[in-house]
Amino acid sequence: MRKLFIVALIITLCNSIAAAQGGYAGAFLRMGVAARSEAMGRAHVAMAQSSEGVFFNPATAAFLAEMEINASVRKLALDRSFVFVNFATPVRPRPASSGAKPLNAGVAISWIHAGVDNIEARDFDGEKYATLSSAENAFAFSFAVRPHPKFAVGLTARYVYNRFPKVKNDDGALSASSFGFDLGALVEPLAGIRLGAALHDVNLKYVWNTQDVYEQGSSTVNRFPRGASFGVAINRPYPWLTIVADVEKRQFRDGALHLGAQAAYREMLQLRAGLNDGEPTFGAGFRFALFGRATELHYAYATHPDNLDGDHIFGWAFIF
């Protein structure tokens, strides 16, 4: 009975890592990922200027102009952690014949980690008997191809893994994993205007088997809510100013509107602001040379509804 109580408690805590997600599986994939996108209200479906855009739309990888390594850390309360790391690069192989057109493509590899530490395990008498933790991870490979200079399609294959240590009767770990994918498309009908569309979290689910946890254990399936999003990014007539807007719809939830803007000064300084479904966000980025290479530091602050404390997101990108 004590194990049953603890497993229920931990699953509730982990599914609540993003409180606004309603407790459905895979909430950590709906928290946003990195500083640049969070500062712009999470409107990134049509934004093809950074590697983290691949998370929102895999087709953006084909529009990347530079190789990039990107890492971002989100500061959270209640002993929670969130880390995003990815690598993205354009792919421009030489054509086999002199008259053939070169292939325009891009690839990206990403890792997302979300965890909760220092969970006090207590029995029904309120006595503490252990300190537990949990962690969710997502590993993704994205590929996009641009068959036409103004159009790209992309696919992300994603593996998710969730683990609760020391909850089985033999103190073993309870875990679940799944494979799924995202699909995306990006088109540039006019110079300075891009339109994007994406499907998210297709086929992702957790299958929990608790027969080794308590006597009346069973098998439970928690499916990730699938989603669809559509977006536009405009940086005309002023190339230094980019305006973005996304509409997102998830299963079991109302639609969400994401708005954002970025103003850049000579590719050195970027100022960002947005509305994440009505919640204000803002941030900035600074580009400079380090060991002969370009690097960028990014910061974002994202507010939450219901007077919850806002999140501070810090990012560091290396440009090659």
Residue pairs with C-beta under 8 A, 6 or more apart in sequence:
1 124
1 214
2 123
2 124
3 167
3 168
3 169
3 213
3 214
4 213
4 214
5 123
5 124
6 121
6 132
6 167
7 164
7 167
7 174
7 210
7 213
7 214
9 119
9 121
10 119
10 132
10 134
10 164
10 167
11 164
12 23
13 116
13 119
13 134
14 27
14 116
14 134
14 136
14 162
14 164
15 21
15 23
15 24
15 25
15 27
16 23
16 27
17 27
17 28
17 31
17 80
17 82
17 114
17 116
17 136
18 27
18 28
18 30
18 31
19 304
19 306
19 308
20 304
20 305
21 27
21 30
21 31
22 252
22 253
24 222
24 224
24 225
24 252
25 204
25 205
25 206
25 222
25 223
25 224
25 225
26 136
26 160
26 201
26 204
26 206
26 224
26 225
28 82
28 112
28 114
28 136
28 138
29 112
29 138
29 160
29 200
29 201
29 204
29 224
30 225
30 227
30 250
31 74
31 82
31 114
32 38
32 42
32 276
32 302
33 52
33 55
33 72
33 84
33 112
34 52
34 55
34 70
34 72
34 84
34 298
34 313
34 315
35 72
35 283
35 285
35 298
35 299
35 300
35 313
35 314
35 315
36 44
36 50
36 52
36 272
36 283
36 285
36 298
36 300
36 315
37 43
37 44
37 47
37 50
37 52
37 53
37 55
37 56
38 276
38 281
38 283
38 300
38 302
38 311
38 313
39 260
39 272
39 273
39 274
39 281
39 282
39 283
39 284
39 298
39 299
39 300
39 301
39 302
39 313
40 47
40 244
40 260
40 261
40 262
40 272
40 273
40 274
40 281
40 283
41 244
41 258
41 259
41 260
41 273
41 274
41 275
41 276
41 281
42 56
42 246
42 258
42 260
42 274
42 276
42 281
43 231
43 244
43 245
43 246
43 258
43 259
43 260
43 274
44 52
44 53
44 55
44 56
44 57
44 231
44 244
44 246
44 260
45 56
45 57
45 184
45 196
45 197
45 198
45 229
45 230
45 231
45 246
46 57
46 60
46 186
46 194
46 195
46 196
46 231
46 232
46 233
46 244
46 246
47 53
47 56
47 60
47 194
47 196
47 231
47 233
47 242
47 244
48 60
48 63
48 64
48 186
48 194
48 233
49 242
50 68
50 70
50 317
51 64
51 68
51 69
51 70
51 86
51 87
51 88
51 108
51 317
52 70
52 72
52 84
52 86
53 60
54 60
54 61
54 86
54 88
54 106
54 108
54 110
54 142
54 144
54 154
54 156
55 84
55 86
55 110
55 140
55 156
56 196
56 198
56 229
56 231
56 246
57 154
57 182
57 184
57 185
57 186
57 196
57 197
57 198
57 229
57 231
58 108
58 142
58 143
58 144
58 154
58 155
58 156
58 182
58 183
58 184
58 198
59 144
59 152
59 153
59 154
59 184
59 185
59 186
59 196
59 198
60 106
60 144
60 152
60 154
60 184
60 186
60 196
61 88
61 90
61 105
61 106
61 107
61 108
61 142
61 143
61 144
61 152
61 154
62 90
62 104
62 105
62 106
62 144
62 145
62 146
62 152
62 154
62 186
63 106
63 146
63 152
63 186
63 194
64 88
64 89
64 90
64 106
65 90
66 90
66 319
66 320
67 87
67 88
67 89
67 90
67 319
67 320
68 87
68 88
68 89
68 317
68 318
68 319
68 320
69 86
69 87
69 317
69 318
69 320
70 84
70 85
70 86
70 87
70 88
70 315
70 316
70 317
70 318
71 83
71 84
71 85
71 315
71 316
71 317
72 83
72 84
72 85
72 298
72 313
72 314
72 315
72 316
73 82
73 83
73 84
73 313
73 314
73 315
74 82
74 83
74 84
74 311
74 312
74 313
75 311
75 312
75 313
75 314
76 82
76 311
77 309
78 116
79 116
79 117
79 118
79 119
80 114
80 115
80 116
80 117
81 113
81 114
81 115
81 116
81 117
82 112
82 113
82 114
83 111
83 112
83 113
83 114
84 110
84 111
84 112
84 113
85 110
85 111
86 108
86 109
86 110
86 111
87 108
87 109
87 110
88 106
88 107
88 108
88 109
88 142
89 106
89 107
89 108
89 320
90 104
90 105
90 106
91 103
91 104
91 105
91 106
91 107
92 102
92 103
92 104
92 105
93 102
93 103
94 102
95 101
95 102
95 103
103 145
104 145
104 146
104 149
104 152
105 143
105 144
105 145
105 146
106 142
106 143
106 144
106 154
107 141
107 142
107 143
107 144
108 140
108 141
108 142
109 140
109 141
109 142
110 138
110 139
110 140
110 141
110 142
111 137
111 138
111 139
111 140
112 137
112 138
112 140
113 135
113 136
113 137
114 135
114 136
114 137
115 133
115 134
115 135
115 136
116 133
116 134
116 135
117 133
118 131
118 133
119 131
119 132
119 133
119 134
120 128
120 130
120 131
120 132
121 128
121 129
121 130
121 131
121 132
122 128
122 129
123 129
130 166
132 164
132 165
132 166
132 167
133 165
134 162
134 163
134 164
134 165
135 162
135 163
136 160
136 161
136 162
136 163
137 160
137 161
137 162
138 158
138 159
138 160
138 161
139 158
139 159
139 161
140 156
140 157
140 158
140 159
141 156
141 157
142 154
142 155
142 156
142 157
142 182
143 154
143 155
144 152
144 153
144 154
144 155
144 184
145 152
145 153
145 154
146 152
147 153
149 188
150 187
150 188
150 189
151 185
151 186
151 187
151 188
152 185
152 186
152 187
153 183
153 184
153 185
153 186
154 183
154 184
154 185
154 186
155 181
155 182
155 183
155 184
156 181
156 182
156 183
156 184
157 179
157 180
157 181
158 179
158 180
158 181
158 182
158 201
158 204
159 177
159 178
159 179
160 177
160 178
160 180
160 204
160 206
160 224
161 175
161 176
161 177
162 175
162 176
162 177
162 206
163 173
163 174
163 175
164 173
164 174
164 175
165 173
166 172
166 173
167 173
167 174
167 213
168 174
168 212
168 213
169 212
169 213
169 214
170 212
172 212
174 208
174 210
174 212
174 213
176 206
176 207
176 208
176 222
177 206
178 203
178 204
178 205
178 206
178 207
178 224
179 203
179 204
180 201
180 202
180 203
180 204
180 205
180 224
181 202
181 203
182 198
182 199
182 200
182 201
182 202
183 198
183 199
183 202
184 196
184 197
184 198
184 199
185 196
185 197
185 198
186 194
186 195
186 196
187 194
187 195
187 196
188 194
188 195
189 195
190 236
191 236
192 234
192 235
192 236
192 237
192 239
193 232
193 233
193 234
193 236
194 232
194 233
194 234
195 230
195 231
195 232
196 229
196 230
196 231
196 232
196 233
197 228
197 229
197 230
197 231
198 228
198 229
199 226
199 227
199 228
200 226
200 227
200 228
200 229
201 224
201 225
201 226
201 227
202 226
204 223
204 224
205 221
205 222
205 223
205 224
206 221
206 222
207 219
207 220
207 221
207 222
208 219
208 220
208 221
208 222
209 217
209 218
209 219
210 217
210 218
210 219
210 220
211 217
211 218
211 219
225 250
225 251
225 252
225 253
226 250
226 251
227 248
227 249
227 250
227 251
228 248
228 249
229 246
229 247
229 248
229 249
230 246
230 247
231 244
231 245
231 246
231 247
231 258
232 244
232 245
233 242
233 243
233 244
234 242
234 243
234 244
235 241
235 242
235 243
240 263
240 264
240 265
241 261
241 262
241 263
241 264
242 261
242 262
242 263
242 264
243 260
243 261
244 258
244 259
244 260
244 261
244 262
244 274
245 257
245 258
245 259
245 260
246 257
246 258
246 259
247 255
247 256
247 257
247 258
248 255
248 256
248 257
248 258
249 255
249 256
250 256
256 277
257 275
257 277
257 278
258 274
258 275
258 276
258 277
259 274
259 275
260 272
260 273
260 274
260 275
260 281
261 272
261 273
261 274
262 270
262 271
262 272
263 270
263 271
263 272
264 270
267 287
268 286
268 287
268 288
269 284
269 285
269 286
269 287
270 284
270 285
270 286
270 287
271 284
272 281
272 282
272 283
272 284
272 285
272 300
273 280
273 281
273 282
273 283
274 280
274 281
274 282
275 281
276 302
278 305
279 302
279 303
279 304
279 305
280 303
281 300
281 301
281 302
281 303
282 300
282 301
283 298
283 299
283 300
283 301
283 313
284 298
284 299
285 296
285 297
285 298
285 299
285 315
286 296
286 297
286 298
287 294
287 295
287 296
287 319
288 294
288 295
288 296
289 295
293 318
293 319
293 320
294 318
294 319
295 316
295 317
295 318
295 319
296 315
296 316
296 317
296 319
297 315
297 316
298 313
298 314
298 315
298 316
298 317
299 312
299 313
299 314
299 315
300 312
300 313
300 315
301 310
301 311
301 312
301 313
302 310
302 311
302 313
303 310
304 310
304 311
